[in-house]
Amino acid sequence: MLDAGCGPGLYAQELTARGARVLGVDASPEMIRLASKRNGGGAEFRVHDLESPLDWAENKSFDRIVMALVLHHLQNPRSVLREFHHVLRDDGRLLLSTVHPVADWRRLGGSYFADERVQETWSLGLEAEFRRAPLTAVIADFTAAGFAIEALVEPQPAPSMEAEYPKHAERLSAEPGFIAFSLIKHPSSQG
């Protein structure tokens, strides 16, 4: 499995615990250091900016690719998705999550149909840039890269979240915060 934008290795840790062989990549050397420390040799990690070609990976070399909350930060998502298409086996899956387009619209206002880059200052002074786009544009990126949607999930909070984060749990029980997709290679794009 390829953990694309692995951050501090949380998903890699869970995946290796379930028996997967994982390669995690992230543009941040610090995140790779943290992921390596967290996983103690149970997974392989390398510094790699997803905006760069995956020229070190063989064609059709991964069964699964997981990309959690990274898509909206990419400058050129179609290019990255095309790279994933090349390195994913024909029967593989790309599992990704992103901020739900409705959440950005409700929070930022304006037109839901805006497809634009947004810059914000998040907690602890973290400067963030991300893409705000309608669902139609996100799905167009998938199809342009040769993928079809196998499943779409609009997750709701786990019951355990209510005890620790009651305000967030209440909000996420009433309106979407995230959206997740299982993508497969479109049959016409295999070969």
Steps between C-alpha positions, in 0.01 A plus 500: 500500500601857434413746777509824299552803720556274800561778753615359835414141400165444672345315205820308429501380861141374474556342158815313604322379815246344264771325299560743214842577360505882489711763330423848635599818322478861610662825384601586857822345633368563853181301429710215360715507814189482720344225286818293516520543876132409548524189284834373629603334174157348432463709184729673251495880468652746257494873442307565180288791381186357342510778240813330358484187282512163672788399271649279773187280507439231241189505285213306666703435816241584771183314602364797694575868538364694796504880500337656806421872500764589239305546175381854577858615565632392159574766238437258212280214622443353153871454447539328838197278434644402160822396673297286740317346204836387353633340817171336607425147387199460271297342782631744762324773696578862573345588836492871571334749727470875477308786651137484389430779247187598695711555814724752322197675351318524834811628675627740231175610336484628146420270212501126560614465138821703546813307405782696657805497725442626854759610755421494871670514835402196704552429870846555646569748217533233232473651152299274268419515131240270352260459211134576549302326224151360442445126494460511121856633460647244740332213315611645165860470625442132580356419158763703314765287672327174396317415822139410574329527837440161661364644825444838664465550875402811694624393843325593819681519833556189706290487819820525706563849358200643683660457843828667409392757239124555547471822292688349204302178524171688500598706195635202305184303578293769328722610207781335305858583584681242288440277202680176410522310172604157388620539142570225247659519161234564240485192274567712191824633658658162580759342286 
